Amino acid sequence: MHDDIYTVISGTNRPGSNTIKVARQYFQLLEKKGIAAYFVTLEGLDVNGRNDQLRDLEKEVLIPTHKFIFVVPEYNGSFPGVLKAMIDNTDIEKVWWDKKALLTGVSTGRAGNLRGMEHLTGVLHYLKMNVHHNKLPISVVNKLLNGEKDIDDAATLKVMGDQLDEFIRF
């Protein structure tokens, strides 16, 4: 539904990451489909406790959101602790319960963070979220990014677009 409010979350606080580039591309793909969305980066966000910055993010973005798109890098066989800390320090009932999530994993290796997406799925299910079945692993992301900006590989762009179309109908 186009009435749903979407938020794309770049799941790391590492400056200049491949993750934020892919997350911005998802944001742009939503815009091209006529869907307005919020964009959240964990860069510069203090998530180590409940604070005014996190409460403002909750009130303005996270609580109103119906559908979250998580773009998550592989960190040591899982997902970044900073993302877990952000989740842990929010009001879980208001922010996460009964909402929907789409997961895309990114890595410079071969598996596209499959394991990390499964770990995150377990956390999100615990938070009573409905996780879309089509979790996209983007492998060798560093080679897919053209000039450090966007993915321009036709096959990857097609599966990203198909995944988003499914999520919009979800």
N, C-alpha and C positions, 0 to 999 in steps of 0.2 A: 504494500500500500504506500502511496506517495504521501499520505498523511503522517506516516511514521517519522520520528526524528532519529536521525542517524548520527553516530560519532565514530570517527576513525581514530584509533589509538596507536601511536608509534610506541611499541613496547620496550624501549630502552632510553636511558638518559645519556648515552654516549654521543658526544657532539659529532656532527657530520657523518652519522652512520648510514649504511646502506638501508637500514630499516626505515628511517625517516623518508628516504627517497621513494621507497616502494609505497609507504603509507600515503605520501602526498599524491602518488599516482592513483591510488584507490580513491582518494578524495576528488581528484580531477575526473576520474571515470564516473563517479556518482554525479558530479556537476553536469557532465556531458549527457547523462541520462535524465537530466532535469530534476535531480534530487539534491536539495540543500543539505549540508551536513556540517557538523562541528569537526574540528581537527584538534587532537590533544597530543602533545609531545611531552615526554617526561623530562626532557632537558630543562634544567633550572627549576624543576618542581620539587619542593621539599615534601617527601612522602613518608618520612620516618616517624611521623606522629600526626595526630589530628591538630591542625593549625588553621589559621584564617585562610591561607592560600588554598588548602585542600577543601575547606568548607565552601569557599567561593566557587571553586571548580564544581563541586557537587551541586550546589544550588543552581548555577548558571548553565551547566552542561550535562553532568552525569545523571542527575535525577530526571530531567525532562527527556532524556534519550530513551528510545524504545529498542533500537537495534545498534549494537556495537560491532565494529569491525576491528579486530585485533591483528596487527602486523607484528610478528614476534620473532626476534632473532634467536639463534641457538647459542646458549651460554652453558658451556660445560654439560652438554647432554640434556638440557632442560630449557626453561625460559628465565629471563632476567629477574633477579631478586627485587629490583626496584619496582617492577610491575606487581609482584606479589605484595610488596610493602604498600603500594598505592591501594590495591584492593583491600588489604587488611585494615587500613586506616580510614576507610570510608564507612558510611552508614550502610551496611550491606543490604538491609531490608529495603531501604528507599532507592539505593543505587542499582542493585543487581537483580533482586528477586523478580521472577516471572518475565524477564526480558530475554532478548535473543542476541546470539553472538555468532559471528563468522570469524574463522581463524585462517590466517595465512602465515606460514613459517618461512623464514629466510635464513640461508646459510651460504657460506662459501664452499661448503662440502657437498657431498652427494645426496644427503637425505632431506635437505630442506627443512630441518628441525621437526621431523615427524615425532620424535620422542617428546620434545618440548610442547608440541601442540597437544599430545595426549595428556601430559601432565597438567597443562592449563585446562583442558577439557574436564578433567577430574575436579579441579578447583571450581570451575564455573558450574558444573553439575551440583556440587555441594551448595553453591549459592543459588540454587533453584533456577538456573538459567537454561534456556533451550539453545543448544549448540547445533548449528547447521552441520549436516553430515559431510558436506563437501569442503574438507579442509585442504587447502592448497599448499603443498611444499614447493617452495621456489629454491632450487639448488643452484650452485655456482652463480649466485646473484651478482657477484663482482664482475663476472664476464658478461652478464646480461645487460648491465647498465651501460648505456652508450655515453661516453664522455662524462661519466660520473653523474648523469642527470636522470634519465628515464630508462625503463626497459623498452627496447624497441624490437624485441624478438616477436615475430608474428604469432608463433604458436603459444608463447607465454601470454601475450596480450589477449589472445582468444580465450584461453582457459580462465584468465582473470575476469574477462567480460562475462563469460558464461556463468562463472561462480557468482558474480554480483547479481546477474539476472535472476538466478535461482534464489538468492538471499532476499531480493526485493519481493519475490512472490511468497517467501517463507513466513 
